[in-house]
Amino acid sequence: MKGLTFGLPENAGPFFAVFIAVSTIGAIGGSTSNLLYPGFMRDKGWIGPKYRKLQQLDLLFGMLPMLVINVLFWSVAAEVVHGSGNTIADENDLSAMMTRVVGPAGPYLLWICIFLASFTSFPSQSRGFCSLIFSCVHHAGKLNERYATPDDNPWFKRVQIAVYIVLPIIVTMPGAPDLVMLNILGTSVATSLVLPPLLIGLFLMTSRKSFMLPGQANRLWEQALLGVISLIGIWSTFEIVRNFFRQVLHIL
């Protein structure tokens, strides 16, 4: 609760603690991954108002397991690590925590779960992001005159394999840059660039009847809720930028 009220320490390793906190907020609330869902719906053929209920159920059952898993994992971490003098700084600390909680089978369960999570999300993420980029290029340029869909572009598979499959595997190899730092910095930069237009655009589009189907525009309470979320997102963007420059000055 103290963390939720912004009672954060001044520093957390090479980053300010608030920098990490708002990066996490931005990653959850305004990640570009949110824009992949319409593409997945198109791939499944769930296009049009008649599939709205099915889309909602699909999204709900995709989010709930992640929410429950995250809450349970962080609850166990807080119970086991808090007050013990130990910290979770890398994968070995996670493994040690699982040993204390589950026993000798704990680390194996952890690695199996991480592998399965990566194995099931990696292909869809690589295709989703590549499809998002090619859709932007396809509709913004004149490629729609040459190719029926963005996927028909012969460069689609090449970019997907090179940028979204091979490159991520390379940065996980021994001797590669620190993945934690890359993740925090990458998330922060992406959040500061994407979050404001994403939230403001979403608020305007879903609140105007001219953009939505009859009866589907946000009601007042939904507008208020989305407005609060947007303000938190914009605040996190401001904090990311401010703390980034503080961090640079601190290093210099």
C-alpha positions in Angstrom: 0.0 0.0 0.0 2.9 2.4 0.7 4.2 1.7 -2.8 0.8 2.5 -4.3 0.8 5.8 -2.5 4.1 6.7 -4.1 6.2 6.1 -1.0 9.1 4.9 -3.1 12.8 5.0 -2.3 15.0 7.5 -4.1 17.1 5.0 -6.0 16.8 1.4 -7.1 20.2 0.3 -8.5 21.0 2.1 -11.7 17.5 3.6 -12.0 15.3 5.8 -9.8 12.6 3.7 -8.2 9.8 6.0 -9.6 11.3 5.5 -13.1 10.8 1.8 -12.8 7.3 2.2 -11.3 5.9 4.5 -14.0 7.6 2.4 -16.7 5.6 -0.6 -15.4 2.4 1.5 -15.3 3.0 2.5 -18.9 3.8 -1.0 -20.0 0.5 -2.3 -18.7 -1.8 0.6 -19.5 -0.4 1.9 -22.8 1.7 -0.8 -24.4 1.6 -1.0 -28.2 0.7 -4.7 -27.6 -2.9 -3.4 -27.0 -3.0 -2.5 -30.6 -2.4 -6.1 -31.7 -5.8 -7.4 -30.6 -7.7 -6.1 -33.7 -5.2 -7.9 -35.9 -5.7 -11.1 -34.0 -9.5 -10.7 -34.4 -9.1 -10.3 -38.1 -6.9 -13.4 -38.3 -9.6 -15.4 -36.6 -12.3 -14.0 -38.9 -14.2 -12.4 -36.0 -15.0 -9.2 -37.9 -18.2 -7.1 -37.4 -20.7 -6.4 -34.7 -22.1 -9.9 -34.6 -18.8 -11.1 -33.1 -18.6 -8.5 -30.3 -19.7 -10.8 -27.5 -17.2 -13.4 -28.7 -14.4 -10.8 -28.8 -15.3 -9.7 -25.3 -15.2 -13.2 -23.9 -11.9 -13.9 -25.7 -10.3 -10.8 -24.3 -11.8 -11.5 -20.8 -10.5 -15.1 -20.6 -7.1 -13.9 -22.0 -6.7 -11.3 -19.3 -8.1 -13.0 -16.2 -5.5 -15.9 -16.0 -2.7 -13.3 -16.4 -4.2 -11.2 -13.7 -4.6 -14.1 -11.3 -1.1 -15.5 -12.0 0.6 -12.1 -11.5 -1.3 -11.4 -8.3 -0.4 -14.8 -6.9 3.2 -14.6 -7.9 3.8 -11.2 -6.5 1.9 -12.1 -3.3 4.1 -15.1 -2.7 7.2 -13.0 -3.5 6.2 -10.4 -1.0 5.4 -13.0 1.7 8.6 -14.9 1.3 11.2 -12.1 0.6 9.8 -9.2 2.7 11.6 -8.9 6.0 14.1 -11.7 5.2 16.9 -9.5 4.1 16.9 -11.2 0.7 16.2 -9.6 -2.6 15.0 -10.7 -6.1 17.7 -9.3 -8.4 17.9 -12.0 -11.1 16.6 -15.4 -12.1 18.7 -17.2 -9.5 16.8 -15.3 -6.7 13.5 -16.3 -8.3 14.7 -19.9 -8.3 15.7 -19.7 -4.7 12.3 -18.2 -3.8 10.5 -21.1 -5.5 12.7 -23.6 -3.6 11.7 -22.1 -0.3 8.0 -22.0 -1.2 7.5 -25.3 -3.2 10.6 -27.4 -2.4 13.1 -29.0 -4.8 10.6 -29.1 -7.6 10.0 -25.3 -7.4 12.8 -24.2 -9.8 11.8 -26.8 -12.4 8.2 -25.6 -12.2 9.4 -22.0 -12.6 11.5 -22.7 -15.7 8.8 -24.9 -17.3 6.2 -22.1 -16.8 8.5 -19.5 -18.2 9.4 -21.7 -21.2 5.7 -22.4 -21.9 4.7 -18.7 -21.6 7.5 -17.7 -24.0 6.7 -20.6 -26.4 3.1 -19.7 -26.7 3.4 -15.9 -26.8 6.6 -15.5 -28.9 5.1 -16.6 -32.3 1.9 -14.5 -31.8 3.8 -11.5 -30.6 6.3 -11.6 -33.6 3.5 -11.9 -36.1 1.3 -9.4 -34.3 3.9 -6.6 -34.2 5.0 -7.3 -37.8 1.4 -7.2 -38.9 0.8 -3.9 -37.1 3.8 -2.2 -38.8 2.9 -3.6 -42.2 -0.7 -2.5 -41.8 0.4 1.0 -41.1 2.6 1.1 -44.2 0.0 -0.7 -46.2 -2.8 1.8 -45.5 -0.7 4.9 -45.4 1.0 4.3 -48.7 -0.1 2.8 -52.0 0.7 -0.8 -51.2 -3.0 -1.6 -51.0 -3.0 -1.2 -54.8 -0.4 -3.9 -55.1 -1.3 -6.3 -52.3 -4.7 -7.4 -51.1 -3.6 -7.6 -47.5 -0.4 -6.6 -45.6 0.5 -10.2 -45.2 0.7 -10.7 -48.9 3.7 -8.4 -49.0 6.8 -10.6 -49.7 8.8 -8.6 -47.1 6.4 -9.5 -44.3 7.9 -12.9 -43.5 11.5 -11.5 -44.0 11.0 -8.7 -41.5 9.1 -11.0 -39.1 11.9 -13.5 -39.0 14.8 -11.1 -38.9 13.5 -8.4 -36.6 11.0 -10.2 -34.4 12.5 -13.7 -34.1 16.2 -13.7 -34.8 17.0 -10.4 -33.2 15.3 -11.2 -29.8 17.0 -14.5 -29.7 20.4 -12.9 -30.2 19.9 -10.5 -27.3 19.2 -13.4 -25.0 22.6 -15.1 -25.6 25.5 -14.9 -23.1 27.4 -11.7 -23.4 24.4 -9.7 -24.7 23.3 -6.5 -23.1 21.6 -6.6 -19.8 18.0 -7.6 -20.5 16.7 -5.9 -17.4 18.2 -2.5 -18.4 17.0 -3.0 -22.0 13.5 -3.8 -20.9 13.3 -0.8 -18.6 14.8 1.7 -21.0 12.9 0.2 -24.0 9.6 0.3 -22.1 10.2 3.8 -20.9 11.0 5.2 -24.4 8.1 3.3 -26.0 5.7 4.5 -23.3 6.7 8.1 -23.5 6.2 8.1 -27.3 3.1 5.9 -27.6 1.0 6.4 -24.4 -0.3 10.0 -24.8 -1.7 9.7 -28.4 -2.9 6.2 -27.7 -4.9 7.2 -24.6 -6.2 10.5 -26.0 -7.1 8.9 -29.3 -8.9 6.0 -27.5 -10.8 8.4 -25.3 -12.0 10.6 -28.2 -12.9 7.7 -30.5 -14.8 5.6 -28.0 -16.7 8.6 -26.7 -18.0 10.0 -30.0 -21.1 8.5 -31.6 -19.8 9.3 -35.1 -17.0 6.8 -34.6 -18.9 4.0 -32.9 -21.8 1.8 -33.7 -25.2 2.8 -32.5 -25.4 2.4 -28.7 -21.8 1.5 -28.4 -20.2 4.9 -27.5 -18.9 5.2 -24.0 -21.4 6.3 -21.4 -20.6 9.1 -18.9 -19.3 6.7 -16.2 -17.1 4.9 -18.8 -15.8 8.2 -20.0 -15.0 9.2 -16.5 -13.2 5.9 -15.8 -11.2 6.1 -19.1 -10.4 9.8 -18.3 -8.9 8.8 -15.0 -6.8 6.1 -16.6 -5.7 8.6 -19.3 -4.6 11.1 -16.6 -2.6 8.4 -14.8 -1.0 7.4 -18.1 -0.1 11.0 -19.0 1.3 11.5 -15.5 3.4 8.4 -15.9 4.7 9.7 -19.3 5.7 13.0 -17.6 7.4 11.2 -14.8 9.3 8.9 -17.2 10.7 11.9 -19.2 11.5 13.9 -16.1 13.2 11.0 -14.3 15.1 10.0 -17.5 16.8 13.4 -17.6 17.4 13.2 -13.8 19.0 9.8 -14.4 21.2 11.1 -17.2 22.3 14.1 -15.0 22.9 11.8 -12.1 25.2 9.5 -14.2 27.1 12.5 -15.6 
